């Protein structure tokens, strides 16, 4: 199955002002996760089940929470936080 990335509106609002290197890392992470949604690049499951997982970005300057909707073929970013 081919997965596509989706960034939820609340997370899109957090992209404004994100440092270039953290944004680049976010895009690379999403590409990797779309290739394999259960890649170990994402940490252990978050509350909400095994399809909700997170990862650090930019050497710990950012965090992203991702949800995988396997039936829909979507990898969705539900939350994004970074230190500017």
Steps between C-alpha positions, in 0.01 A plus 500: 500500500616850423458749783465876471578768754233727646561787741201584717396870509618546860845367405511716184465809721810387689711489182512882479845613608645150537879502448601382151700203625213376718255536210735310270529224758120489533462453123765226497336326795160508330648357179662220698185426697288499182736232366461294820243633751628271774868588457691520827574869430183569698506436871270274697126532480330807641165501677238407243651172387796368305415705193579826691873552539748784531851606410749771590619743233795734464717347768221520754383850404171367369245226551250350261209266567392277214195283455481219245163425341592176329164441338506846344871492414565824688781606730368804683687758705265587785736713709822690442700697754840663471729735685586805293 
